[in-house]
Amino acid sequence: MNLQVKELRLVENQLLLQWIKIEEEVGRSIVAKGDGEYIILVKGEVKTFTNWKDIPGSFENIIKFNPTPPPSPHSEEDHEYINTFDDKLHELMGREEE
Protein backbone atom coordinates (compact mmCIF):
# COMPACT_ATOMS: atom_id res chain seq x y z
CA MET A 1 0.00 0.00 0.00
CA ASN A 2 1.47 3.32 -0.96
CA LEU A 3 1.84 6.35 1.29
CA GLN A 4 -1.01 8.33 -0.31
CA VAL A 5 -3.53 5.54 0.30
CA LYS A 6 -2.42 5.26 3.95
CA GLU A 7 -2.75 9.02 4.39
CA LEU A 8 -6.23 9.00 2.82
CA ARG A 9 -7.35 6.19 5.12
CA LEU A 10 -6.01 8.06 8.13
CA VAL A 11 -7.93 11.19 7.12
CA GLU A 12 -11.03 9.09 6.46
CA ASN A 13 -10.80 7.57 9.96
CA GLN A 14 -10.33 10.98 11.56
CA LEU A 15 -13.40 12.32 9.75
CA LEU A 16 -15.42 9.30 10.82
CA LEU A 17 -14.45 9.86 14.48
CA GLN A 18 -15.39 13.54 14.19
CA TRP A 19 -18.75 12.58 12.68
CA ILE A 20 -19.46 10.14 15.52
CA LYS A 21 -18.69 12.84 18.08
CA ILE A 22 -21.02 15.29 16.30
CA GLU A 23 -23.81 12.69 16.22
CA GLU A 24 -23.41 12.11 19.97
CA GLU A 25 -23.55 15.84 20.72
CA VAL A 26 -26.60 16.36 18.49
CA GLY A 27 -28.32 13.43 20.19
CA ARG A 28 -27.70 15.05 23.56
CA SER A 29 -29.13 18.38 22.48
CA ILE A 30 -32.37 16.80 21.23
CA VAL A 31 -33.56 16.06 24.78
CA ALA A 32 -34.33 19.34 26.54
CA LYS A 33 -34.51 19.51 30.32
CA GLY A 34 -38.03 18.67 31.41
CA ASP A 35 -38.92 16.76 28.23
CA GLY A 36 -41.00 13.65 28.75
CA GLU A 37 -44.59 12.49 28.91
CA TYR A 38 -46.77 13.98 31.62
CA ILE A 39 -50.46 13.14 31.80
CA ILE A 40 -52.31 15.48 34.11
CA LEU A 41 -55.97 15.88 35.14
CA VAL A 42 -56.75 19.58 34.68
CA LYS A 43 -60.26 20.85 35.48
CA GLY A 44 -61.72 17.37 34.93
CA GLU A 45 -59.95 16.93 31.58
CA VAL A 46 -57.01 14.57 30.95
CA LYS A 47 -54.20 16.49 29.23
CA THR A 48 -50.80 15.39 27.98
CA PHE A 49 -47.74 17.62 28.22
CA THR A 50 -44.30 17.02 26.68
CA ASN A 51 -42.31 19.29 29.03
CA TRP A 52 -42.86 19.82 32.73
CA LYS A 53 -42.57 23.60 32.36
CA ASP A 54 -45.87 23.53 30.41
CA ILE A 55 -47.83 21.91 33.25
CA PRO A 56 -50.24 24.44 34.81
CA GLY A 57 -49.66 25.85 38.28
CA SER A 58 -52.56 23.88 39.71
CA PHE A 59 -54.42 20.74 38.66
CA GLU A 60 -56.31 17.84 40.18
CA ASN A 61 -53.96 14.87 39.71
CA ILE A 62 -50.78 13.62 38.12
CA ILE A 63 -51.67 10.51 36.16
CA LYS A 64 -48.29 9.88 34.57
CA PHE A 65 -44.87 11.39 35.27
CA ASN A 66 -42.28 10.11 32.81
CA PRO A 67 -39.31 12.46 32.23
CA THR A 68 -36.94 11.56 29.39
CA PRO A 69 -33.38 10.97 30.61
CA PRO A 70 -30.44 12.09 28.48
CA PRO A 71 -29.06 9.43 26.13
CA SER A 72 -26.33 7.13 27.40
CA PRO A 73 -23.53 7.22 28.22
CA HIS A 74 -24.35 9.67 31.00
CA SER A 75 -22.01 12.42 32.09
CA GLU A 76 -21.79 13.64 35.68
CA GLU A 77 -24.07 16.53 34.66
CA ASP A 78 -26.58 14.03 33.24
CA HIS A 79 -26.62 12.13 36.55
CA GLU A 80 -27.17 15.36 38.48
CA TYR A 81 -30.13 16.17 36.21
CA ILE A 82 -31.59 12.64 36.50
CA ASN A 83 -31.33 12.94 40.29
CA THR A 84 -33.71 15.95 40.13
CA PHE A 85 -36.61 13.82 38.81
CA ASP A 86 -37.86 12.78 42.25
CA ASP A 87 -37.76 16.38 43.52
CA LYS A 88 -39.67 17.56 40.44
CA LEU A 89 -42.34 14.89 40.98
CA HIS A 90 -42.78 15.99 44.60
CA GLU A 91 -42.92 19.64 43.53
CA LEU A 92 -45.70 18.82 41.08
CA MET A 93 -47.52 16.75 43.69
CA GLY A 94 -47.50 19.85 45.91
CA ARG A 95 -49.43 21.69 43.18
CA GLU A 96 -52.26 19.13 43.14
CA GLU A 97 -55.56 20.52 44.33
CA GLU A 98 -57.93 18.54 46.51
C-alpha positions as CSV (number, residue, x, y, z in Angstrom):
1,M,0.0,0.0,0.0
2,N,1.5,3.3,-1.0
3,L,1.8,6.3,1.3
4,Q,-1.0,8.3,-0.3
5,V,-3.5,5.5,0.3
6,K,-2.4,5.3,3.9
7,E,-2.7,9.0,4.4
8,L,-6.2,9.0,2.8
9,R,-7.4,6.2,5.1
10,L,-6.0,8.1,8.1
11,V,-7.9,11.2,7.1
12,E,-11.0,9.1,6.5
13,N,-10.8,7.6,10.0
14,Q,-10.3,11.0,11.6
15,L,-13.4,12.3,9.8
16,L,-15.4,9.3,10.8
17,L,-14.4,9.9,14.5
18,Q,-15.4,13.5,14.2
19,W,-18.8,12.6,12.7
20,I,-19.5,10.1,15.5
21,K,-18.7,12.8,18.1
22,I,-21.0,15.3,16.3
23,E,-23.8,12.7,16.2
24,E,-23.4,12.1,20.0
25,E,-23.6,15.8,20.7
26,V,-26.6,16.4,18.5
27,G,-28.3,13.4,20.2
28,R,-27.7,15.0,23.6
29,S,-29.1,18.4,22.5
30,I,-32.4,16.8,21.2
31,V,-33.6,16.1,24.8
32,A,-34.3,19.3,26.5
33,K,-34.5,19.5,30.3
34,G,-38.0,18.7,31.4
35,D,-38.9,16.8,28.2
36,G,-41.0,13.6,28.8
37,E,-44.6,12.5,28.9
38,Y,-46.8,14.0,31.6
39,I,-50.5,13.1,31.8
40,I,-52.3,15.5,34.1
41,L,-56.0,15.9,35.1
42,V,-56.7,19.6,34.7
43,K,-60.3,20.8,35.5
44,G,-61.7,17.4,34.9
45,E,-60.0,16.9,31.6
46,V,-57.0,14.6,30.9
47,K,-54.2,16.5,29.2
48,T,-50.8,15.4,28.0
49,F,-47.7,17.6,28.2
50,T,-44.3,17.0,26.7
51,N,-42.3,19.3,29.0
52,W,-42.9,19.8,32.7
53,K,-42.6,23.6,32.4
54,D,-45.9,23.5,30.4
55,I,-47.8,21.9,33.3
56,P,-50.2,24.4,34.8
57,G,-49.7,25.9,38.3
58,S,-52.6,23.9,39.7
59,F,-54.4,20.7,38.7
60,E,-56.3,17.8,40.2
61,N,-54.0,14.9,39.7
62,I,-50.8,13.6,38.1
63,I,-51.7,10.5,36.2
64,K,-48.3,9.9,34.6
65,F,-44.9,11.4,35.3
66,N,-42.3,10.1,32.8
67,P,-39.3,12.5,32.2
68,T,-36.9,11.6,29.4
69,P,-33.4,11.0,30.6
70,P,-30.4,12.1,28.5
71,P,-29.1,9.4,26.1
72,S,-26.3,7.1,27.4
73,P,-23.5,7.2,28.2
74,H,-24.3,9.7,31.0
75,S,-22.0,12.4,32.1
76,E,-21.8,13.6,35.7
77,E,-24.1,16.5,34.7
78,D,-26.6,14.0,33.2
79,H,-26.6,12.1,36.5
80,E,-27.2,15.4,38.5
81,Y,-30.1,16.2,36.2
82,I,-31.6,12.6,36.5
83,N,-31.3,12.9,40.3
84,T,-33.7,15.9,40.1
85,F,-36.6,13.8,38.8
86,D,-37.9,12.8,42.3
87,D,-37.8,16.4,43.5
88,K,-39.7,17.6,40.4
89,L,-42.3,14.9,41.0
90,H,-42.8,16.0,44.6
91,E,-42.9,19.6,43.5
92,L,-45.7,18.8,41.1
93,M,-47.5,16.7,43.7
94,G,-47.5,19.8,45.9
95,R,-49.4,21.7,43.2
96,E,-52.3,19.1,43.1
97,E,-55.6,20.5,44.3
98,E,-57.9,18.5,46.5
